[in-house]
Amino acid sequence: MVIAIDGPAGAGKSSVARGLAGALGFTYLDSGAMYRCVAFTCLEWGADPEQSGEATSTAMSIEISFEGEEVLIDGVDVSEEIRSPEVTEAASRVAIHPGVREAMVTEQSRLIESGNYVAEGRDIGTVVSPGSPLKIFLTASPEVRAKRRAEQTGGDERDILVAQMERDKRDSDREHGALKTADDSVEIDTSDLALDEVVTKVADLARERGLA
């Protein structure tokens, strides 16, 4: 069983998902990290993230796993490396390829079937687990999202806002696994909410539905 948390970059998906998993005793599944792993490996191997065949071949050639807060590629911890600006940019490019998405969705679905998860991404509630009993769509104003990302990465807020808008458009317009709100999802605007307030809201919803 999975609680699905979707939304654009900077809306707080990762932090909320981690906090919620801890509050409910579930396992946290960072689907975005999986695409980052593909992007990171493409850059490491000299594969072109823009080329569907090269990106798909890369996705099918590596084993991604999670151990606590660590993200591993073929058993090697790459938790920090996959958060670089270069990997962030490449991740949204590899994610548009149907072959890459198919490989990642298959793996995500397999993991979800094995236990209770809080999974976050952009298409968990619409593609990976449309039968999820609780779907959350987190959002926030573009300015707030850019500010949060700048605080996380130390990057320039204005540059991040421009890049973020371009990424949002790619994610929303792509043919496979587009960023969109599931019909039965609960939308929460996190612009003026603290992390613990959002976690509490979602945890209460989970308990109301008998999921925890």
C-alpha atoms as one frame of an Amber mdcrd trajectory, in Angstrom:
protein
   0.000   0.000   0.000   1.226   3.487  -0.790   0.362   7.038   0.157   1.114
   9.060  -2.973   2.554  12.570  -2.756   2.957  14.432  -6.032   3.739  18.015
  -6.982   6.281  20.315  -8.630   9.859  20.932  -7.486  10.139  22.955  -4.292
   6.633  22.219  -3.033   8.042  20.207  -0.135   7.374  16.677  -1.368  10.584
  15.086  -0.113  10.504  16.679   3.331   6.821  15.945   3.823   7.170  12.364
   2.589  10.093  11.707   4.939   8.246  13.248   7.871   5.040  11.396   7.090
   6.802   8.059   6.728   8.387   8.576  10.125   5.101   9.618  11.723   3.192
   6.617  10.371   5.937   3.994  10.512   5.973   3.604   6.718   8.961   3.346
   4.362   9.924   6.456   2.375  10.271   5.923  -1.380  11.937   8.812  -3.231
  10.946   8.197  -6.851  12.620  11.400  -8.001  15.939  10.077  -6.729  15.580
   7.154  -9.097  15.461   9.451 -12.124  18.363  11.403 -10.664  20.297   8.149
 -10.504  19.682   7.549 -14.205  20.716  11.123 -15.007  23.834  10.899 -12.832
  24.884   7.665 -14.495  24.294   9.125 -17.961  26.613  12.002 -17.118  29.191
   9.658 -15.592  29.136   7.284 -18.566  29.019   9.971 -21.236  25.523   9.001
 -22.354  23.302  11.768 -23.729  20.285  12.414 -21.452  18.480  13.847 -24.484
  18.744  10.593 -26.444  15.985   8.140 -25.604  17.966   5.032 -26.517  21.039
   5.996 -24.491  19.025   7.087 -21.463  16.830   3.980 -21.544  19.821   1.682
 -21.885  21.391   3.391 -18.877  18.204   3.027 -16.832  18.078  -0.691 -17.592
  21.770  -1.209 -16.787  21.837  -0.036 -13.177  20.331  -1.278  -9.926  18.867
   1.402  -7.662  18.163   0.730  -4.009  17.412   2.561  -0.766  18.956   2.010
   2.654  17.549   4.408   5.208  18.415   7.888   3.928  20.966   6.537   1.459
  20.363   6.157  -2.282  22.568   3.555  -3.947  23.515   2.745  -7.524  24.846
  -0.798  -7.824  25.487  -0.752  -4.086  27.385   2.556  -4.051  26.005   5.493
  -2.034  25.341   8.460  -4.362  22.984  10.397  -2.081  24.959  13.651  -2.338
  26.112  13.346  -5.935  22.599  13.068  -7.367  21.570  16.416  -5.815  23.944
  18.573  -7.868  22.448  21.252 -10.179  23.786  19.390 -13.234  22.040  16.175
 -12.240  18.858  18.054 -11.339  18.724  19.524 -14.832  19.519  16.221 -16.535
  16.951  14.338 -14.445  14.008  16.212 -15.959  15.413  15.423 -19.399  15.833
  11.679 -18.934  12.386  11.516 -17.319  10.630  12.408 -20.582  11.733   9.192
 -22.289   9.077   6.433 -22.281  11.673   3.682 -21.876  13.208   5.307 -18.810
   9.819   5.906 -17.236   8.719   2.343 -17.935  11.829   0.963 -16.246  11.413
   3.204 -13.200   7.640   2.698 -12.870   8.104  -1.060 -12.988  10.659  -0.890
 -10.184   8.576   1.510  -8.118   5.499  -0.691  -8.470   7.493  -3.718  -7.364
   8.738  -1.936  -4.265   5.291  -0.608  -3.366   3.776  -4.085  -3.487   6.213
  -5.299  -0.835   5.098  -3.095   2.068   3.659   0.211   3.273   5.261   3.200
   1.586   5.029   6.952   1.342   6.110   7.640  -2.231   6.708  11.075  -3.715
   7.208  12.218  -7.260   5.268  13.703 -10.144   3.151  10.772 -11.286   2.777
   8.462  -8.284  -0.971   8.962  -7.982  -1.623   9.076 -11.721   0.691   6.416
 -13.175   2.674   4.426 -10.614  -0.143   3.770  -8.151  -3.481   5.118  -9.390
  -5.212   2.876  -6.849  -3.553   4.581  -3.882  -6.066   5.080  -1.044  -4.634
   8.551  -0.313  -3.223  10.877  -2.946  -1.777  14.255  -2.020  -0.787  16.994
  -4.460   1.500  19.558  -2.855   1.926  22.957  -4.420   3.311  26.389  -3.560
   3.835  29.678  -5.348   6.732  29.733  -7.854   8.534  32.360  -5.776   8.312
  30.331  -2.576   9.476  27.198  -4.348  12.454  28.995  -5.876  13.393  30.490
  -2.506  13.296  27.072  -0.846  15.477  25.532  -3.528  17.961  28.414  -3.303
  18.226  27.902   0.449  18.842  24.186  -0.114  21.425  24.518  -2.863  22.956
  27.958  -2.288  22.082  28.894  -5.870  20.808  32.222  -7.170  17.083  32.546
  -6.476  16.307  34.356  -9.746  18.185  31.799 -11.845  16.456  28.972 -10.006
  13.043  30.536 -10.639  13.688  30.715 -14.389  15.015  27.151 -14.541  12.150
  25.948 -12.381   9.530  27.465 -14.694  11.162  25.770 -17.675  11.245  22.457
 -15.817   7.608  22.783 -14.741   6.615  23.300 -18.365   8.579  20.249 -19.526
   7.145  18.118 -16.732   3.579  19.248 -17.454   3.816  18.958 -21.252   5.598
  15.631 -21.571   3.639  12.793 -23.121   4.420  10.121 -20.534   4.030  10.582
 -16.772   3.161  14.267 -16.988   2.896  16.345 -13.839  -0.815  16.704 -13.118
  -3.302  16.410 -10.284  -5.171  13.105  -9.956  -8.939  13.566  -9.889  -9.223
  12.131  -6.377  -6.165  13.785  -4.862  -6.179  16.268  -1.982  -4.364  19.467
  -2.932  -2.412  21.296  -0.216  -0.755  24.668  -0.785   2.382  24.708   1.375
   3.352  28.334   0.666   2.444  29.563   4.144   2.688  26.299   6.077   5.549
  24.937   8.162   6.759  21.416   7.456   5.275  19.949  10.622   1.898  21.514
   9.818   1.798  19.804   6.426   2.916  16.465   7.866   0.224  16.687  10.530
  -2.463  17.487   7.942  -1.566  14.473   5.812  -1.102  12.147   8.799  -4.561
  13.105  10.042  -6.017  12.322   6.620  -4.294   8.920   6.639  -5.689   8.095
  10.073  -9.178   9.282   9.106  -9.102   6.812   6.213  -7.894   3.990   8.431
  -4.494   3.727   6.786  -2.484   4.037   9.991
